[in-house]
Amino acid sequence: MKFDRSGVNALMEITSRPELVFVSGQGSWLEDHTGKRYLDFVQGWAVNSLGHCPPGVVKAINEQSARLINPSPAFYNEPSMELAKRLTGASCFDRIFFTNSGAEANEGAIKLARKWGRLHRKGAFKIITFDHSFHGRTLATMSASGKPGWDTIFAPQVDGFPKANLNDLDSVRALVDDQTVAIMLEPVQGEAGVIPATREFMRSLRKLADEKGLLLIVDEVQTGMGRTGKLFAYEHSGVTPDIMTLGKGIGGGVPLAALCAREAVSCFEHGDQGGTYNGNPLMTAAGVAVFDALTAPGFMQEVNARGQQLSEGLLALSAKWGMKGERGEGLLRALLLGRDDGGAIVEAARDWAPEGMLLNAPRADLLRFMPALNVTAEEINLMLKRLDDVIAEVRG
Ligand SMILES: *Cc1c(COP(=O)(O)O)cnc(C)c1O
């Protein structure tokens, strides 16, 4: 296939993309328009939890698309109820609202918290979020995010998202006032560079929330669905959040996300929340297939074993190249490069011949790894070996 310049020019230019078109994928491998293969440790930004085109998900989509694609959200459908039952059964939550993106799930979480504040906390509406956090690209979720510069691009912001510092309880406590209704955080800050909230911090936030009558909201769009070695990252600290959002890996690649809430917080009334595509059977059928794969016996043990292997391999690379170590949970990890050559490494890995490799550098001084959760030990070893070669080339 030829690279199509007129096609490129017909798209809005929203980011800089390399001059290649991916045409097919299988497991941890992608193939571009020239037939070149790439080992993929980005997986659509932690979206393809079972790799590219996993047979179980392909089958579920094929079968569901032949049966029923969308009866409208005004009616019940089987796959959405099946997936909701599975999610509530596996978590501390009682009610699910399906959305089409993580940002939309977070918008729902914000609306639900504000509604709850109106009903139970005299109209309290402020949600304490964190510096460097990422919650999405809608106006409210950009306002909730702590990404530098995001407060001004589309000003004025949505009001009511004071920012605290991650793992600093006093900075949270200092922001609580009569108008505060919730605290919202990622259990591991993903876009910020894979920075985990400590277990102690999570427990202290729960305590503070209980003390002050606030809701604890976890944005598990990136950390949920097995990514950190447990089905949900909040389980690591043993806290019980009031609201959780899921996205990315929940659909195995298709647009599916979810707002999950405990019964006492599920206070939407008819007309408060909805959406044309929300909970459609085609996407939720894919979600059921993903859920059943992640919860099959032995699956999470394997995720933890691969996470351990990746962690050790990255540590060895760090020692060899005089880097600053690695961090993360499960199969969401970062290598701290100690220099700002993350972009150069990502590019060199992609352009490597005859086979390329996809890596991600959310910040110039680190690489983030988000392989398929069913990545094999051999694929991890191959990635580590190639990364070593790439670093050797980039650092001369
Ligand atoms: C990716 C991400 C989002 C946004 O999800 P979209 O599906 O891109 O809207 C929100 N929160 C976190 C933690 C994320 O990683």
The ligand as a Tripos MOL2 file, in Angstrom:
@<TRIPOS>MOLECULE
LIG
   15    15     1     0     0
SMALL
NO_CHARGES

@<TRIPOS>ATOM
      1 C1         -6.5210    8.1130   29.1090 C.3       1 LIG1
      2 C2         -7.0120    8.6260   30.3940 C.ar      1 LIG1
      3 C3         -8.1960    9.3790   30.4840 C.ar      1 LIG1
      4 C4         -8.9820    9.8010   29.2650 C.3       1 LIG1
      5 O1         -9.5390    8.7080   28.5970 O.3       1 LIG1
      6 P1        -10.0940    8.9410   27.1020 P.3       1 LIG1
      7 O2        -10.7100    7.6300   26.7560 O.co2     1 LIG1
      8 O3         -8.9090    9.2840   26.2610 O.co2     1 LIG1
      9 O4        -11.0670   10.0330   27.1650 O.co2     1 LIG1
     10 C5         -8.6270    9.7570   31.7380 C.ar      1 LIG1
     11 N1         -7.9450    9.4450   32.8440 N.ar      1 LIG1
     12 C6         -6.8100    8.7210   32.8020 C.ar      1 LIG1
     13 C7         -6.1040    8.3700   34.0730 C.3       1 LIG1
     14 C8         -6.2870    8.2950   31.5800 C.ar      1 LIG1
     15 O5         -5.1510    7.6130   31.5220 O.3       1 LIG1
@<TRIPOS>BOND
     1     1     2 1
     2     2     3 ar
     3     2    14 ar
     4     3     4 1
     5     3    10 ar
     6     4     5 1
     7     5     6 1
     8     6     7 2
     9     6     8 1
    10     6     9 1
    11    10    11 ar
    12    11    12 ar
    13    12    13 1
    14    12    14 ar
    15    14    15 1
@<TRIPOS>SUBSTRUCTURE
     1 LIG1         1 GROUP 0 **** ****
